[in-house]
Amino acid sequence: RILALKRIGRGRAPPFVVFGPPGTGKTHTLVEAVQQIYHLHPKDRVLACAPSNTAGDVIGERLLDMLPEHCRLLRYNSPSRSVTDATLTRKTNYDHSMESFESVPLGRLLEQRIVVMTCN
């Protein structure tokens, strides 16, 4: 885990896949790596993919707790996701007028430094 964080922090690293059984620190490692990239490489962008909506929400919540309020982070949810299942509602693609998650124009996605979404 420490070696991965050092390599990620140096920049110019290939994509990293963090995997392992429950309780091995995957989420902690991912959040720490994204935080390092955010602070050390201000022009870089991050696409963080999680295997489930719950995992994506947890990653998004932890990042929002650690990063400045003005960070350009988007927790992208599938438009088919039920709003009642979401634990994270700030900095998402939730449309209050439609009371649902909506597709996001490409331009808005490209404005973000960090996008958190699911793989499925």
MODELLER restraints for C-alpha pairs under 7 A, 6 or more apart:
rsr = mdl.restraints
at = mdl.atoms
rsr.add(forms.Gaussian(group=physical.xy_distance, feature=features.Distance(at['CA:1:A'], at['CA:29:A']), mean=6.66, stdev=0.5))
rsr.add(forms.Gaussian(group=physical.xy_distance, feature=features.Distance(at['CA:5:A'], at['CA:33:A']), mean=5.75, stdev=0.5))
rsr.add(forms.Gaussian(group=physical.xy_distance, feature=features.Distance(at['CA:7:A'], at['CA:13:A']), mean=6.66, stdev=0.5))
rsr.add(forms.Gaussian(group=physical.xy_distance, feature=features.Distance(at['CA:8:A'], at['CA:33:A']), mean=6.46, stdev=0.5))
rsr.add(forms.Gaussian(group=physical.xy_distance, feature=features.Distance(at['CA:9:A'], at['CA:33:A']), mean=6.94, stdev=0.5))
rsr.add(forms.Gaussian(group=physical.xy_distance, feature=features.Distance(at['CA:9:A'], at['CA:36:A']), mean=5.88, stdev=0.5))
rsr.add(forms.Gaussian(group=physical.xy_distance, feature=features.Distance(at['CA:9:A'], at['CA:37:A']), mean=6.15, stdev=0.5))
rsr.add(forms.Gaussian(group=physical.xy_distance, feature=features.Distance(at['CA:18:A'], at['CA:26:A']), mean=6.08, stdev=0.5))
rsr.add(forms.Gaussian(group=physical.xy_distance, feature=features.Distance(at['CA:19:A'], at['CA:26:A']), mean=6.43, stdev=0.5))
rsr.add(forms.Gaussian(group=physical.xy_distance, feature=features.Distance(at['CA:27:A'], at['CA:59:A']), mean=6.67, stdev=0.5))
rsr.add(forms.Gaussian(group=physical.xy_distance, feature=features.Distance(at['CA:31:A'], at['CA:59:A']), mean=6.59, stdev=0.5))
rsr.add(forms.Gaussian(group=physical.xy_distance, feature=features.Distance(at['CA:31:A'], at['CA:62:A']), mean=6.96, stdev=0.5))
rsr.add(forms.Gaussian(group=physical.xy_distance, feature=features.Distance(at['CA:31:A'], at['CA:63:A']), mean=6.17, stdev=0.5))
rsr.add(forms.Gaussian(group=physical.xy_distance, feature=features.Distance(at['CA:45:A'], at['CA:113:A']), mean=4.57, stdev=0.5))
rsr.add(forms.Gaussian(group=physical.xy_distance, feature=features.Distance(at['CA:45:A'], at['CA:114:A']), mean=5.80, stdev=0.5))
rsr.add(forms.Gaussian(group=physical.xy_distance, feature=features.Distance(at['CA:46:A'], at['CA:113:A']), mean=6.19, stdev=0.5))
rsr.add(forms.Gaussian(group=physical.xy_distance, feature=features.Distance(at['CA:46:A'], at['CA:114:A']), mean=4.73, stdev=0.5))
rsr.add(forms.Gaussian(group=physical.xy_distance, feature=features.Distance(at['CA:46:A'], at['CA:115:A']), mean=6.33, stdev=0.5))
rsr.add(forms.Gaussian(group=physical.xy_distance, feature=features.Distance(at['CA:47:A'], at['CA:114:A']), mean=5.97, stdev=0.5))
rsr.add(forms.Gaussian(group=physical.xy_distance, feature=features.Distance(at['CA:47:A'], at['CA:115:A']), mean=4.97, stdev=0.5))
rsr.add(forms.Gaussian(group=physical.xy_distance, feature=features.Distance(at['CA:47:A'], at['CA:116:A']), mean=6.06, stdev=0.5))
rsr.add(forms.Gaussian(group=physical.xy_distance, feature=features.Distance(at['CA:48:A'], at['CA:115:A']), mean=6.16, stdev=0.5))
rsr.add(forms.Gaussian(group=physical.xy_distance, feature=features.Distance(at['CA:48:A'], at['CA:116:A']), mean=4.74, stdev=0.5))
rsr.add(forms.Gaussian(group=physical.xy_distance, feature=features.Distance(at['CA:48:A'], at['CA:117:A']), mean=6.42, stdev=0.5))
rsr.add(forms.Gaussian(group=physical.xy_distance, feature=features.Distance(at['CA:49:A'], at['CA:116:A']), mean=5.88, stdev=0.5))
rsr.add(forms.Gaussian(group=physical.xy_distance, feature=features.Distance(at['CA:49:A'], at['CA:117:A']), mean=5.03, stdev=0.5))
rsr.add(forms.Gaussian(group=physical.xy_distance, feature=features.Distance(at['CA:49:A'], at['CA:118:A']), mean=5.03, stdev=0.5))
rsr.add(forms.Gaussian(group=physical.xy_distance, feature=features.Distance(at['CA:49:A'], at['CA:119:A']), mean=5.56, stdev=0.5))
rsr.add(forms.Gaussian(group=physical.xy_distance, feature=features.Distance(at['CA:50:A'], at['CA:56:A']), mean=5.24, stdev=0.5))
rsr.add(forms.Gaussian(group=physical.xy_distance, feature=features.Distance(at['CA:50:A'], at['CA:117:A']), mean=6.22, stdev=0.5))
rsr.add(forms.Gaussian(group=physical.xy_distance, feature=features.Distance(at['CA:50:A'], at['CA:118:A']), mean=4.60, stdev=0.5))
rsr.add(forms.Gaussian(group=physical.xy_distance, feature=features.Distance(at['CA:50:A'], at['CA:119:A']), mean=5.85, stdev=0.5))
rsr.add(forms.Gaussian(group=physical.xy_distance, feature=features.Distance(at['CA:51:A'], at['CA:118:A']), mean=5.56, stdev=0.5))
rsr.add(forms.Gaussian(group=physical.xy_distance, feature=features.Distance(at['CA:51:A'], at['CA:119:A']), mean=5.55, stdev=0.5))
rsr.add(forms.Gaussian(group=physical.xy_distance, feature=features.Distance(at['CA:51:A'], at['CA:120:A']), mean=6.94, stdev=0.5))
rsr.add(forms.Gaussian(group=physical.xy_distance, feature=features.Distance(at['CA:52:A'], at['CA:118:A']), mean=5.72, stdev=0.5))
rsr.add(forms.Gaussian(group=physical.xy_distance, feature=features.Distance(at['CA:53:A'], at['CA:118:A']), mean=6.15, stdev=0.5))
rsr.add(forms.Gaussian(group=physical.xy_distance, feature=features.Distance(at['CA:56:A'], at['CA:116:A']), mean=6.26, stdev=0.5))
rsr.add(forms.Gaussian(group=physical.xy_distance, feature=features.Distance(at['CA:56:A'], at['CA:117:A']), mean=5.86, stdev=0.5))
rsr.add(forms.Gaussian(group=physical.xy_distance, feature=features.Distance(at['CA:56:A'], at['CA:118:A']), mean=6.22, stdev=0.5))
rsr.add(forms.Gaussian(group=physical.xy_distance, feature=features.Distance(at['CA:57:A'], at['CA:87:A']), mean=6.40, stdev=0.5))
rsr.add(forms.Gaussian(group=physical.xy_distance, feature=features.Distance(at['CA:57:A'], at['CA:88:A']), mean=5.59, stdev=0.5))
rsr.add(forms.Gaussian(group=physical.xy_distance, feature=features.Distance(at['CA:60:A'], at['CA:75:A']), mean=6.18, stdev=0.5))
rsr.add(forms.Gaussian(group=physical.xy_distance, feature=features.Distance(at['CA:60:A'], at['CA:116:A']), mean=6.44, stdev=0.5))
rsr.add(forms.Gaussian(group=physical.xy_distance, feature=features.Distance(at['CA:61:A'], at['CA:88:A']), mean=6.62, stdev=0.5))
rsr.add(forms.Gaussian(group=physical.xy_distance, feature=features.Distance(at['CA:72:A'], at['CA:112:A']), mean=4.80, stdev=0.5))
rsr.add(forms.Gaussian(group=physical.xy_distance, feature=features.Distance(at['CA:72:A'], at['CA:113:A']), mean=5.28, stdev=0.5))
rsr.add(forms.Gaussian(group=physical.xy_distance, feature=features.Distance(at['CA:72:A'], at['CA:114:A']), mean=6.40, stdev=0.5))
rsr.add(forms.Gaussian(group=physical.xy_distance, feature=features.Distance(at['CA:73:A'], at['CA:91:A']), mean=6.54, stdev=0.5))
rsr.add(forms.Gaussian(group=physical.xy_distance, feature=features.Distance(at['CA:73:A'], at['CA:112:A']), mean=5.66, stdev=0.5))
rsr.add(forms.Gaussian(group=physical.xy_distance, feature=features.Distance(at['CA:73:A'], at['CA:113:A']), mean=6.03, stdev=0.5))
rsr.add(forms.Gaussian(group=physical.xy_distance, feature=features.Distance(at['CA:73:A'], at['CA:114:A']), mean=4.62, stdev=0.5))
rsr.add(forms.Gaussian(group=physical.xy_distance, feature=features.Distance(at['CA:73:A'], at['CA:115:A']), mean=5.78, stdev=0.5))
rsr.add(forms.Gaussian(group=physical.xy_distance, feature=features.Distance(at['CA:74:A'], at['CA:91:A']), mean=5.27, stdev=0.5))
rsr.add(forms.Gaussian(group=physical.xy_distance, feature=features.Distance(at['CA:74:A'], at['CA:92:A']), mean=5.37, stdev=0.5))
rsr.add(forms.Gaussian(group=physical.xy_distance, feature=features.Distance(at['CA:74:A'], at['CA:112:A']), mean=6.61, stdev=0.5))
rsr.add(forms.Gaussian(group=physical.xy_distance, feature=features.Distance(at['CA:74:A'], at['CA:114:A']), mean=6.34, stdev=0.5))
rsr.add(forms.Gaussian(group=physical.xy_distance, feature=features.Distance(at['CA:74:A'], at['CA:115:A']), mean=4.88, stdev=0.5))
rsr.add(forms.Gaussian(group=physical.xy_distance, feature=features.Distance(at['CA:74:A'], at['CA:116:A']), mean=6.29, stdev=0.5))
rsr.add(forms.Gaussian(group=physical.xy_distance, feature=features.Distance(at['CA:75:A'], at['CA:91:A']), mean=6.13, stdev=0.5))
rsr.add(forms.Gaussian(group=physical.xy_distance, feature=features.Distance(at['CA:75:A'], at['CA:92:A']), mean=4.65, stdev=0.5))
rsr.add(forms.Gaussian(group=physical.xy_distance, feature=features.Distance(at['CA:75:A'], at['CA:115:A']), mean=5.89, stdev=0.5))
rsr.add(forms.Gaussian(group=physical.xy_distance, feature=features.Distance(at['CA:75:A'], at['CA:116:A']), mean=4.75, stdev=0.5))
rsr.add(forms.Gaussian(group=physical.xy_distance, feature=features.Distance(at['CA:75:A'], at['CA:117:A']), mean=6.10, stdev=0.5))
rsr.add(forms.Gaussian(group=physical.xy_distance, feature=features.Distance(at['CA:76:A'], at['CA:92:A']), mean=5.68, stdev=0.5))
rsr.add(forms.Gaussian(group=physical.xy_distance, feature=features.Distance(at['CA:76:A'], at['CA:93:A']), mean=5.74, stdev=0.5))
rsr.add(forms.Gaussian(group=physical.xy_distance, feature=features.Distance(at['CA:76:A'], at['CA:115:A']), mean=6.75, stdev=0.5))
rsr.add(forms.Gaussian(group=physical.xy_distance, feature=features.Distance(at['CA:76:A'], at['CA:116:A']), mean=6.03, stdev=0.5))
rsr.add(forms.Gaussian(group=physical.xy_distance, feature=features.Distance(at['CA:76:A'], at['CA:117:A']), mean=5.17, stdev=0.5))
rsr.add(forms.Gaussian(group=physical.xy_distance, feature=features.Distance(at['CA:77:A'], at['CA:93:A']), mean=6.55, stdev=0.5))
rsr.add(forms.Gaussian(group=physical.xy_distance, feature=features.Distance(at['CA:77:A'], at['CA:101:A']), mean=6.43, stdev=0.5))
rsr.add(forms.Gaussian(group=physical.xy_distance, feature=features.Distance(at['CA:77:A'], at['CA:117:A']), mean=6.38, stdev=0.5))
rsr.add(forms.Gaussian(group=physical.xy_distance, feature=features.Distance(at['CA:78:A'], at['CA:101:A']), mean=6.72, stdev=0.5))
rsr.add(forms.Gaussian(group=physical.xy_distance, feature=features.Distance(at['CA:79:A'], at['CA:100:A']), mean=6.99, stdev=0.5))
rsr.add(forms.Gaussian(group=physical.xy_distance, feature=features.Distance(at['CA:79:A'], at['CA:101:A']), mean=4.65, stdev=0.5))
rsr.add(forms.Gaussian(group=physical.xy_distance, feature=features.Distance(at['CA:79:A'], at['CA:102:A']), mean=4.97, stdev=0.5))
rsr.add(forms.Gaussian(group=physical.xy_distance, feature=features.Distance(at['CA:79:A'], at['CA:103:A']), mean=6.15, stdev=0.5))
rsr.add(forms.Gaussian(group=physical.xy_distance, feature=features.Distance(at['CA:81:A'], at['CA:101:A']), mean=6.99, stdev=0.5))
rsr.add(forms.Gaussian(group=physical.xy_distance, feature=features.Distance(at['CA:83:A'], at['CA:100:A']), mean=6.13, stdev=0.5))
rsr.add(forms.Gaussian(group=physical.xy_distance, feature=features.Distance(at['CA:93:A'], at['CA:101:A']), mean=5.44, stdev=0.5))
rsr.add(forms.Gaussian(group=physical.xy_distance, feature=features.Distance(at['CA:93:A'], at['CA:102:A']), mean=5.84, stdev=0.5))
rsr.add(forms.Gaussian(group=physical.xy_distance, feature=features.Distance(at['CA:93:A'], at['CA:104:A']), mean=6.73, stdev=0.5))
rsr.add(forms.Gaussian(group=physical.xy_distance, feature=features.Distance(at['CA:94:A'], at['CA:100:A']), mean=5.66, stdev=0.5))
rsr.add(forms.Gaussian(group=physical.xy_distance, feature=features.Distance(at['CA:94:A'], at['CA:101:A']), mean=4.23, stdev=0.5))
rsr.add(forms.Gaussian(group=physical.xy_distance, feature=features.Distance(at['CA:94:A'], at['CA:102:A']), mean=6.22, stdev=0.5))
rsr.add(forms.Gaussian(group=physical.xy_distance, feature=features.Distance(at['CA:95:A'], at['CA:101:A']), mean=5.84, stdev=0.5))
rsr.add(forms.Gaussian(group=physical.xy_distance, feature=features.Distance(at['CA:95:A'], at['CA:102:A']), mean=6.30, stdev=0.5))
